[in-house]
Amino acid sequence: MIVNVLITRIIRQIYGEKPSDDATITKNLVKTYLPEAIAQAVKTSAKENLQIEGIQYVNNSFYTTFKELQISPEGTIQGDYKCKLPSIPIALGRNEGIASVKLQDAVRTSVPLYMMSADGIDYMDKMPKPKGTPCWNEGSTLFFRSPKLNIEDYTAVVRMVSGGNMEMDSEINISDEWLPMISIYIRDALLASRKVQTDVSNDGLDKI
Amino acid sequence: MPSIDDNFKLVKYIIKKNLNGDVSDASFNMLVKQAELSYLSHLIGGTETYQQGRPISRVELGNNQHIAQKLSPFIDTPELLTIDSNGNAVFPTDMIAVNAMFKVNATSASSRDYSGRIKWVNQDRLYSYLDDPIDPVAQNPIYLIEKNKFQFYPLSLGNAKISYIKKPVSAVWGYTVDANGRHVYNSATSQNLAWGEIDQVEILARVIRIIGVNLNAASVVNFANEIKAAGA
């Protein structure tokens, strides 16, 4: 489903019809709820799979691959690099919000880098190192540790759990069975705001 | 469609039928103007039926197609408003009430090509709209109502399209004076009611009620109220 269509549908559910000029619930407002609604769906899916099969995993349909992410030096630590992720990966397990990271130049793509958890990266410095480049994320920044090879000229290819790029005309990256949960989550949050009594009198008092 | 002369004859007939005197053409012209504005105010939405926390009238602009149909003689093609560098634009001279305000699609030649709404905001909410990171005013313009003008934000908006309810051109029973000094209807100097035929009954009922009150004639007032309560 297209993001714009989903948002329009939610707004029509809230208003019971097409909104008028007076509407205060706008498409931009609904869109701010989409990432957290998608995150709820992903977490629920992972929990259900763990309960049913004993293995925590997320279906392929929740993943998106982002390409040509620019890499730059981290700035303070020699040999560390970083790039900006489209969003903060969903907090699945230690770092399962990101499925794979590769480096790419004009002609070649690397083997997948090995994902570290944030509490293991510095400990790893003291240990014999496996072949390859470790990476980890902090928030929406993906870090790389490559003390011997300058990877600034590469771009990153990241496969991570995501609802897509969230542009209005893009396809939302969620399978249909999870759309009701997302719609209900957003609709309930906004309906609650409509039920609150508002101060319609301009009298200097913040009172209903 | 009845002419203003037909309307005037009907009013005179009703007044005389109830043996409650007569009404002059000057009085009729004055009263029909007031009746039109009264009916217009009723259709746009009177504040007398507002309730605490629910400022909605029983009959109001936008209720349904019937109300829109009744007001249609006074809703013209949206006009272009020129906004100065301070975000100001004067009211159209014949405006009674705003129907809607639109952004203009600068790249389109069509006068009907709109690119979004411009929302009305009261002064006490201006700060929260100007400070909104979700719907920035630059892409989601707003307007306030001030004395004889609109104040738009962003100030650089440039222009807008306004759909509004126009003030009706006052109906006038025009006349010439005959050899005996009597006023004789003259269509050339007259102005008919611009309302639909059904709505003219509502206006005349209001005229009759005012006359009845003036003549202290309960029968006339009751008759007018019956028309209003039961419909045409």
Chai-1 contact restraints between the chains, C-beta under 6 A:
chainA,res_idxA,chainB,res_idxB,connection_type,confidence,min_distance_angstrom,max_distance_angstrom,comment,restraint_id
A,D21,B,A100,contact,1.0,0.0,6.0,A-B,restraint_1
A,D21,B,R117,contact,1.0,0.0,6.0,A-B,restraint_2
A,T26,B,D135,contact,1.0,0.0,6.0,A-B,restraint_3
A,N28,B,I134,contact,1.0,0.0,6.0,A-B,restraint_4
A,N28,B,D135,contact,1.0,0.0,6.0,A-B,restraint_5
A,L29,B,I134,contact,1.0,0.0,6.0,A-B,restraint_6
A,N202,B,D124,contact,1.0,0.0,6.0,A-B,restraint_7
